[in-house]
Amino acid sequence: MFISADSPLYQYILKCGFRHHPVMDQLYEVSKNHPCAMAATPDEVGFFQFLLPLINAKKAIEIGVFTGFTTLGIAMVLPDDGKVIGLDISREFTDIAIPFWKQAGLDHKIDLRLQPAIDSLDQLIADNQSGTFDFIFIDADKTNYLNYYQKSLQLIRQGGIIAVDNTLWGGRVADPSISDPSTQAIRDLNKVISEDDRVEMSMLTVGDGVTLVRKK
């Protein structure tokens, strides 16, 4: 079910639903109050922090960094020699992230690459990195979601997990009267994933909807 962000129940989840870290809390406040406000929710990132150690994640990719809130959450649960590659095109947004990454002492685990994500993914494939990543989080421009998914499937290892954000899109995916390019792109990807026999999948109502995909 969807829970309103200003409801008492959601405030209770924010208080008791996951472990807090002071730098994460500070960065979330900055991210939440940014005019673009594109960060994942704290409960979603807390879920990832629970999930990644279960799959012994060491190598991760985040497609769409924004202010680096999820990036920091991922870096916190990777081993000291782990790495999360953050893909974005905006120095303006990612410059907000860097001081918090350094404050948390985790900037050595984060490899930020500022160019179109498709180019970075293609470069990783060209560098023989296919099948070597444990976790990939897709949360960028929706019209490229299908491209990101297909390239992520090449890069993720067998048994690794791809998490796709915003797959419920505020409920717009279920409203046939809405057909803007972003909504339709998410609908298209949801259908592709649900029929993709290369993976196991589960769509969760965490945040704005997050679909977990495990490569067989």
ChimeraX commands (.cxc) that place a marker at each C-alpha (Angstrom):
marker #1 position 0.00,0.00,0.00 radius 0.5
marker #1 position 1.05,3.60,-0.49 radius 0.5
marker #1 position 1.63,5.55,2.71 radius 0.5
marker #1 position 1.53,9.32,2.59 radius 0.5
marker #1 position 4.88,10.87,3.41 radius 0.5
marker #1 position 3.28,13.19,5.96 radius 0.5
marker #1 position 1.17,10.52,7.64 radius 0.5
marker #1 position 1.81,9.52,11.29 radius 0.5
marker #1 position 2.44,5.95,10.12 radius 0.5
marker #1 position 5.21,6.98,7.74 radius 0.5
marker #1 position 6.77,9.19,10.40 radius 0.5
marker #1 position 6.77,6.14,12.67 radius 0.5
marker #1 position 8.55,4.13,9.95 radius 0.5
marker #1 position 11.17,6.87,9.64 radius 0.5
marker #1 position 11.71,6.72,13.39 radius 0.5
marker #1 position 11.74,2.96,13.98 radius 0.5
marker #1 position 11.99,1.25,10.59 radius 0.5
marker #1 position 15.75,1.22,9.98 radius 0.5
marker #1 position 19.07,2.19,11.52 radius 0.5
marker #1 position 20.05,5.83,11.26 radius 0.5
marker #1 position 23.47,7.38,10.65 radius 0.5
marker #1 position 24.02,11.07,11.41 radius 0.5
marker #1 position 25.64,11.90,8.08 radius 0.5
marker #1 position 22.91,10.07,6.20 radius 0.5
marker #1 position 20.30,12.03,8.13 radius 0.5
marker #1 position 22.04,15.32,7.32 radius 0.5
marker #1 position 22.32,14.50,3.62 radius 0.5
marker #1 position 18.70,13.42,3.44 radius 0.5
marker #1 position 17.55,16.75,4.84 radius 0.5
marker #1 position 19.56,18.55,2.17 radius 0.5
marker #1 position 18.25,16.22,-0.55 radius 0.5
marker #1 position 14.63,16.40,0.59 radius 0.5
marker #1 position 14.67,20.20,0.64 radius 0.5
marker #1 position 16.37,20.57,-2.74 radius 0.5
marker #1 position 14.04,22.09,-5.38 radius 0.5
marker #1 position 14.34,18.93,-7.50 radius 0.5
marker #1 position 13.83,16.50,-4.58 radius 0.5
marker #1 position 14.71,13.33,-6.52 radius 0.5
marker #1 position 16.35,11.32,-3.74 radius 0.5
marker #1 position 15.19,7.84,-2.78 radius 0.5
marker #1 position 13.35,7.63,0.53 radius 0.5
marker #1 position 15.24,6.74,3.72 radius 0.5
marker #1 position 13.23,3.54,4.24 radius 0.5
marker #1 position 14.10,2.41,0.71 radius 0.5
marker #1 position 17.81,3.06,1.24 radius 0.5
marker #1 position 17.58,1.36,4.64 radius 0.5
marker #1 position 16.12,-1.67,2.88 radius 0.5
marker #1 position 19.04,-1.72,0.44 radius 0.5
marker #1 position 21.45,-1.52,3.37 radius 0.5
marker #1 position 19.81,-4.63,4.82 radius 0.5
marker #1 position 19.76,-6.42,1.45 radius 0.5
marker #1 position 23.29,-5.88,0.15 radius 0.5
marker #1 position 25.15,-7.77,2.90 radius 0.5
marker #1 position 22.78,-10.73,2.34 radius 0.5
marker #1 position 24.12,-11.10,-1.21 radius 0.5
marker #1 position 27.72,-10.33,-0.16 radius 0.5
marker #1 position 27.74,-7.28,-2.40 radius 0.5
marker #1 position 31.15,-5.80,-3.15 radius 0.5
marker #1 position 30.67,-4.12,-6.55 radius 0.5
marker #1 position 27.68,-1.87,-7.22 radius 0.5
marker #1 position 26.46,0.67,-9.76 radius 0.5
marker #1 position 24.03,3.51,-9.16 radius 0.5
marker #1 position 22.47,4.97,-12.30 radius 0.5
marker #1 position 21.34,8.44,-11.27 radius 0.5
marker #1 position 23.21,9.88,-8.27 radius 0.5
marker #1 position 21.48,13.25,-7.67 radius 0.5
marker #1 position 22.82,14.44,-4.26 radius 0.5
marker #1 position 24.39,11.10,-3.41 radius 0.5
marker #1 position 22.06,9.93,-0.63 radius 0.5
marker #1 position 21.61,6.39,-1.96 radius 0.5
marker #1 position 25.25,6.30,-3.04 radius 0.5
marker #1 position 26.33,6.95,0.54 radius 0.5
marker #1 position 23.91,4.36,1.89 radius 0.5
marker #1 position 25.31,1.73,-0.47 radius 0.5
marker #1 position 28.93,2.63,0.31 radius 0.5
marker #1 position 28.27,2.25,4.04 radius 0.5
marker #1 position 27.46,-1.46,3.74 radius 0.5
marker #1 position 30.10,-2.47,1.21 radius 0.5
marker #1 position 33.33,-4.00,2.51 radius 0.5
marker #1 position 36.29,-1.63,2.80 radius 0.5
marker #1 position 37.62,-2.75,-0.58 radius 0.5
marker #1 position 34.17,-2.51,-2.18 radius 0.5
marker #1 position 33.18,0.11,-4.72 radius 0.5
marker #1 position 30.00,1.78,-5.91 radius 0.5
marker #1 position 30.21,3.44,-9.32 radius 0.5
marker #1 position 27.90,6.44,-9.45 radius 0.5
marker #1 position 26.70,7.54,-12.88 radius 0.5
marker #1 position 25.28,11.02,-13.44 radius 0.5
marker #1 position 25.55,14.01,-15.77 radius 0.5
marker #1 position 25.17,16.81,-13.23 radius 0.5
marker #1 position 28.15,18.29,-11.45 radius 0.5
marker #1 position 25.78,20.76,-9.79 radius 0.5
marker #1 position 23.90,17.98,-7.98 radius 0.5
marker #1 position 26.84,15.68,-7.28 radius 0.5
marker #1 position 28.95,18.53,-5.85 radius 0.5
marker #1 position 26.41,18.59,-3.01 radius 0.5
marker #1 position 27.16,14.92,-2.31 radius 0.5
marker #1 position 30.94,14.95,-2.16 radius 0.5
marker #1 position 31.43,16.76,1.19 radius 0.5
marker #1 position 29.02,14.32,2.87 radius 0.5
marker #1 position 30.81,11.32,1.38 radius 0.5
marker #1 position 34.07,12.71,2.75 radius 0.5
marker #1 position 32.52,13.53,6.13 radius 0.5
marker #1 position 31.42,9.91,6.44 radius 0.5
marker #1 position 34.92,8.74,5.49 radius 0.5
marker #1 position 33.57,6.73,2.56 radius 0.5
marker #1 position 34.60,8.72,-0.51 radius 0.5
marker #1 position 37.27,6.08,-1.26 radius 0.5
marker #1 position 34.48,3.59,-1.98 radius 0.5
marker #1 position 32.69,5.86,-4.49 radius 0.5
marker #1 position 33.72,6.21,-8.13 radius 0.5
marker #1 position 31.73,9.11,-9.62 radius 0.5
marker #1 position 31.54,9.23,-13.43 radius 0.5
marker #1 position 30.01,12.34,-14.97 radius 0.5
marker #1 position 28.80,11.61,-18.48 radius 0.5
marker #1 position 25.65,10.06,-19.97 radius 0.5
marker #1 position 25.01,6.82,-18.10 radius 0.5
marker #1 position 24.58,4.85,-21.31 radius 0.5
marker #1 position 28.15,5.78,-22.28 radius 0.5
marker #1 position 29.49,4.73,-18.88 radius 0.5
marker #1 position 27.63,1.41,-19.01 radius 0.5
marker #1 position 28.91,0.74,-22.52 radius 0.5
marker #1 position 32.44,1.50,-21.33 radius 0.5
marker #1 position 32.10,-0.97,-18.46 radius 0.5
marker #1 position 30.92,-3.62,-20.91 radius 0.5
marker #1 position 33.82,-2.80,-23.25 radius 0.5
marker #1 position 36.19,-3.14,-20.28 radius 0.5
marker #1 position 35.06,-6.76,-19.78 radius 0.5
marker #1 position 33.08,-5.99,-16.62 radius 0.5
marker #1 position 30.00,-7.94,-17.76 radius 0.5
marker #1 position 28.73,-10.35,-15.11 radius 0.5
marker #1 position 30.87,-8.89,-12.31 radius 0.5
marker #1 position 28.53,-6.55,-10.41 radius 0.5
marker #1 position 26.50,-7.61,-7.40 radius 0.5
marker #1 position 23.94,-4.78,-7.21 radius 0.5
marker #1 position 22.71,-2.11,-9.62 radius 0.5
marker #1 position 20.23,0.64,-8.74 radius 0.5
marker #1 position 18.38,2.34,-11.63 radius 0.5
marker #1 position 16.96,5.76,-10.75 radius 0.5
marker #1 position 17.59,8.16,-13.63 radius 0.5
marker #1 position 15.75,9.51,-16.66 radius 0.5
marker #1 position 12.72,7.29,-17.17 radius 0.5
marker #1 position 12.71,7.33,-20.97 radius 0.5
marker #1 position 16.03,5.42,-20.88 radius 0.5
marker #1 position 14.89,2.88,-18.29 radius 0.5
marker #1 position 14.65,-0.01,-20.77 radius 0.5
marker #1 position 18.16,0.73,-22.08 radius 0.5
marker #1 position 19.53,0.90,-18.56 radius 0.5
marker #1 position 17.84,-2.37,-17.67 radius 0.5
marker #1 position 19.19,-4.28,-20.66 radius 0.5
marker #1 position 22.74,-3.06,-20.09 radius 0.5
marker #1 position 22.47,-3.73,-16.36 radius 0.5
marker #1 position 21.49,-7.32,-17.12 radius 0.5
marker #1 position 24.76,-7.68,-19.00 radius 0.5
marker #1 position 26.78,-6.25,-16.12 radius 0.5
marker #1 position 25.09,-7.96,-13.17 radius 0.5
marker #1 position 26.37,-11.36,-12.06 radius 0.5
marker #1 position 24.22,-14.47,-11.80 radius 0.5
marker #1 position 22.34,-14.13,-8.52 radius 0.5
marker #1 position 22.97,-10.39,-8.42 radius 0.5
marker #1 position 20.16,-7.89,-7.94 radius 0.5
marker #1 position 18.97,-4.95,-10.03 radius 0.5
marker #1 position 16.67,-2.51,-8.20 radius 0.5
marker #1 position 14.52,-0.27,-10.39 radius 0.5
marker #1 position 13.08,2.80,-8.68 radius 0.5
marker #1 position 9.76,4.62,-9.28 radius 0.5
marker #1 position 8.05,1.62,-10.86 radius 0.5
marker #1 position 4.67,2.69,-9.45 radius 0.5
marker #1 position 5.27,6.35,-10.41 radius 0.5
marker #1 position 2.80,7.83,-7.96 radius 0.5
marker #1 position 0.09,5.51,-9.30 radius 0.5
marker #1 position 0.27,7.00,-12.79 radius 0.5
marker #1 position 1.30,3.68,-14.35 radius 0.5
marker #1 position -2.17,2.31,-13.51 radius 0.5
marker #1 position -4.07,5.25,-15.00 radius 0.5
marker #1 position -4.73,4.62,-18.72 radius 0.5
marker #1 position -5.54,8.29,-19.28 radius 0.5
marker #1 position -1.90,9.21,-18.59 radius 0.5
marker #1 position 0.49,8.54,-21.45 radius 0.5
marker #1 position 3.39,10.98,-21.18 radius 0.5
marker #1 position 6.78,9.56,-22.26 radius 0.5
marker #1 position 8.12,8.91,-18.75 radius 0.5
marker #1 position 4.98,7.13,-17.56 radius 0.5
marker #1 position 4.82,5.02,-20.71 radius 0.5
marker #1 position 8.51,4.14,-20.43 radius 0.5
marker #1 position 8.00,2.85,-16.90 radius 0.5
marker #1 position 4.92,0.87,-17.99 radius 0.5
marker #1 position 6.91,-0.64,-20.84 radius 0.5
marker #1 position 9.76,-1.68,-18.56 radius 0.5
marker #1 position 7.39,-3.11,-15.96 radius 0.5
marker #1 position 5.88,-5.32,-18.67 radius 0.5
marker #1 position 9.29,-6.38,-19.98 radius 0.5
marker #1 position 10.52,-7.34,-16.51 radius 0.5
marker #1 position 7.32,-9.24,-15.66 radius 0.5
marker #1 position 7.77,-11.37,-18.80 radius 0.5
marker #1 position 11.58,-11.72,-18.73 radius 0.5
marker #1 position 12.45,-15.39,-18.14 radius 0.5
marker #1 position 16.10,-14.50,-17.53 radius 0.5
marker #1 position 15.21,-13.14,-14.10 radius 0.5
marker #1 position 13.13,-13.55,-10.96 radius 0.5
marker #1 position 11.35,-10.38,-9.91 radius 0.5
marker #1 position 9.20,-8.74,-7.24 radius 0.5
marker #1 position 7.59,-5.30,-7.33 radius 0.5
marker #1 position 7.47,-3.70,-3.88 radius 0.5
marker #1 position 5.45,-0.74,-2.62 radius 0.5
marker #1 position 8.46,0.78,-0.86 radius 0.5
marker #1 position 8.92,4.46,-1.66 radius 0.5
marker #1 position 7.45,5.20,-5.08 radius 0.5
marker #1 position 7.62,1.53,-6.00 radius 0.5
marker #1 position 10.84,-0.42,-6.36 radius 0.5
marker #1 position 11.16,-3.58,-8.43 radius 0.5
marker #1 position 13.81,-6.09,-7.46 radius 0.5
marker #1 position 15.22,-8.25,-10.24 radius 0.5
marker #1 position 17.49,-11.23,-9.59 radius 0.5
marker #1 position 19.44,-12.62,-12.53 radius 0.5
marker #1 position 19.05,-16.38,-12.85 radius 0.5
marker link #1:1,2 radius 0.2
marker link #1:2,3 radius 0.2
marker link #1:3,4 radius 0.2
marker link #1:4,5 radius 0.2
marker link #1:5,6 radius 0.2
marker link #1:6,7 radius 0.2
marker link #1:7,8 radius 0.2
marker link #1:8,9 radius 0.2
marker link #1:9,10 radius 0.2
marker link #1:10,11 radius 0.2
marker link #1:11,12 radius 0.2
marker link #1:12,13 radius 0.2
marker link #1:13,14 radius 0.2
marker link #1:14,15 radius 0.2
marker link #1:15,16 radius 0.2
marker link #1:16,17 radius 0.2
marker link #1:17,18 radius 0.2
marker link #1:18,19 radius 0.2
marker link #1:19,20 radius 0.2
marker link #1:20,21 radius 0.2
marker link #1:21,22 radius 0.2
marker link #1:22,23 radius 0.2
marker link #1:23,24 radius 0.2
marker link #1:24,25 radius 0.2
marker link #1:25,26 radius 0.2
marker link #1:26,27 radius 0.2
marker link #1:27,28 radius 0.2
marker link #1:28,29 radius 0.2
marker link #1:29,30 radius 0.2
marker link #1:30,31 radius 0.2
marker link #1:31,32 radius 0.2
marker link #1:32,33 radius 0.2
marker link #1:33,34 radius 0.2
marker link #1:34,35 radius 0.2
marker link #1:35,36 radius 0.2
marker link #1:36,37 radius 0.2
marker link #1:37,38 radius 0.2
marker link #1:38,39 radius 0.2
marker link #1:39,40 radius 0.2
marker link #1:40,41 radius 0.2
marker link #1:41,42 radius 0.2
marker link #1:42,43 radius 0.2
marker link #1:43,44 radius 0.2
marker link #1:44,45 radius 0.2
marker link #1:45,46 radius 0.2
marker link #1:46,47 radius 0.2
marker link #1:47,48 radius 0.2
marker link #1:48,49 radius 0.2
marker link #1:49,50 radius 0.2
marker link #1:50,51 radius 0.2
marker link #1:51,52 radius 0.2
marker link #1:52,53 radius 0.2
marker link #1:53,54 radius 0.2
marker link #1:54,55 radius 0.2
marker link #1:55,56 radius 0.2
marker link #1:56,57 radius 0.2
marker link #1:57,58 radius 0.2
marker link #1:58,59 radius 0.2
marker link #1:59,60 radius 0.2
marker link #1:60,61 radius 0.2
marker link #1:61,62 radius 0.2
marker link #1:62,63 radius 0.2
marker link #1:63,64 radius 0.2
marker link #1:64,65 radius 0.2
marker link #1:65,66 radius 0.2
marker link #1:66,67 radius 0.2
marker link #1:67,68 radius 0.2
marker link #1:68,69 radius 0.2
marker link #1:69,70 radius 0.2
marker link #1:70,71 radius 0.2
marker link #1:71,72 radius 0.2
marker link #1:72,73 radius 0.2
marker link #1:73,74 radius 0.2
marker link #1:74,75 radius 0.2
marker link #1:75,76 radius 0.2
marker link #1:76,77 radius 0.2
marker link #1:77,78 radius 0.2
marker link #1:78,79 radius 0.2
marker link #1:79,80 radius 0.2
marker link #1:80,81 radius 0.2
marker link #1:81,82 radius 0.2
marker link #1:82,83 radius 0.2
marker link #1:83,84 radius 0.2
marker link #1:84,85 radius 0.2
marker link #1:85,86 radius 0.2
marker link #1:86,87 radius 0.2
marker link #1:87,88 radius 0.2
marker link #1:88,89 radius 0.2
marker link #1:89,90 radius 0.2
marker link #1:90,91 radius 0.2
marker link #1:91,92 radius 0.2
marker link #1:92,93 radius 0.2
marker link #1:93,94 radius 0.2
marker link #1:94,95 radius 0.2
marker link #1:95,96 radius 0.2
marker link #1:96,97 radius 0.2
marker link #1:97,98 radius 0.2
marker link #1:98,99 radius 0.2
marker link #1:99,100 radius 0.2
marker link #1:100,101 radius 0.2
marker link #1:101,102 radius 0.2
marker link #1:102,103 radius 0.2
marker link #1:103,104 radius 0.2
marker link #1:104,105 radius 0.2
marker link #1:105,106 radius 0.2
marker link #1:106,107 radius 0.2
marker link #1:107,108 radius 0.2
marker link #1:108,109 radius 0.2
marker link #1:109,110 radius 0.2
marker link #1:110,111 radius 0.2
marker link #1:111,112 radius 0.2
marker link #1:112,113 radius 0.2
marker link #1:113,114 radius 0.2
marker link #1:114,115 radius 0.2
marker link #1:115,116 radius 0.2
marker link #1:116,117 radius 0.2
marker link #1:117,118 radius 0.2
marker link #1:118,119 radius 0.2
marker link #1:119,120 radius 0.2
marker link #1:120,121 radius 0.2
marker link #1:121,122 radius 0.2
marker link #1:122,123 radius 0.2
marker link #1:123,124 radius 0.2
marker link #1:124,125 radius 0.2
marker link #1:125,126 radius 0.2
marker link #1:126,127 radius 0.2
marker link #1:127,128 radius 0.2
marker link #1:128,129 radius 0.2
marker link #1:129,130 radius 0.2
marker link #1:130,131 radius 0.2
marker link #1:131,132 radius 0.2
marker link #1:132,133 radius 0.2
marker link #1:133,134 radius 0.2
marker link #1:134,135 radius 0.2
marker link #1:135,136 radius 0.2
marker link #1:136,137 radius 0.2
marker link #1:137,138 radius 0.2
marker link #1:138,139 radius 0.2
marker link #1:139,140 radius 0.2
marker link #1:140,141 radius 0.2
marker link #1:141,142 radius 0.2
marker link #1:142,143 radius 0.2
marker link #1:143,144 radius 0.2
marker link #1:144,145 radius 0.2
marker link #1:145,146 radius 0.2
marker link #1:146,147 radius 0.2
marker link #1:147,148 radius 0.2
marker link #1:148,149 radius 0.2
marker link #1:149,150 radius 0.2
marker link #1:150,151 radius 0.2
marker link #1:151,152 radius 0.2
marker link #1:152,153 radius 0.2
marker link #1:153,154 radius 0.2
marker link #1:154,155 radius 0.2
marker link #1:155,156 radius 0.2
marker link #1:156,157 radius 0.2
marker link #1:157,158 radius 0.2
marker link #1:158,159 radius 0.2
marker link #1:159,160 radius 0.2
marker link #1:160,161 radius 0.2
marker link #1:161,162 radius 0.2
marker link #1:162,163 radius 0.2
marker link #1:163,164 radius 0.2
marker link #1:164,165 radius 0.2
marker link #1:165,166 radius 0.2
marker link #1:166,167 radius 0.2
marker link #1:167,168 radius 0.2
marker link #1:168,169 radius 0.2
marker link #1:169,170 radius 0.2
marker link #1:170,171 radius 0.2
marker link #1:171,172 radius 0.2
marker link #1:172,173 radius 0.2
marker link #1:173,174 radius 0.2
marker link #1:174,175 radius 0.2
marker link #1:175,176 radius 0.2
marker link #1:176,177 radius 0.2
marker link #1:177,178 radius 0.2
marker link #1:178,179 radius 0.2
marker link #1:179,180 radius 0.2
marker link #1:180,181 radius 0.2
marker link #1:181,182 radius 0.2
marker link #1:182,183 radius 0.2
marker link #1:183,184 radius 0.2
marker link #1:184,185 radius 0.2
marker link #1:185,186 radius 0.2
marker link #1:186,187 radius 0.2
marker link #1:187,188 radius 0.2
marker link #1:188,189 radius 0.2
marker link #1:189,190 radius 0.2
marker link #1:190,191 radius 0.2
marker link #1:191,192 radius 0.2
marker link #1:192,193 radius 0.2
marker link #1:193,194 radius 0.2
marker link #1:194,195 radius 0.2
marker link #1:195,196 radius 0.2
marker link #1:196,197 radius 0.2
marker link #1:197,198 radius 0.2
marker link #1:198,199 radius 0.2
marker link #1:199,200 radius 0.2
marker link #1:200,201 radius 0.2
marker link #1:201,202 radius 0.2
marker link #1:202,203 radius 0.2
marker link #1:203,204 radius 0.2
marker link #1:204,205 radius 0.2
marker link #1:205,206 radius 0.2
marker link #1:206,207 radius 0.2
marker link #1:207,208 radius 0.2
marker link #1:208,209 radius 0.2
marker link #1:209,210 radius 0.2
marker link #1:210,211 radius 0.2
marker link #1:211,212 radius 0.2
marker link #1:212,213 radius 0.2
marker link #1:213,214 radius 0.2
marker link #1:214,215 radius 0.2
marker link #1:215,216 radius 0.2
view
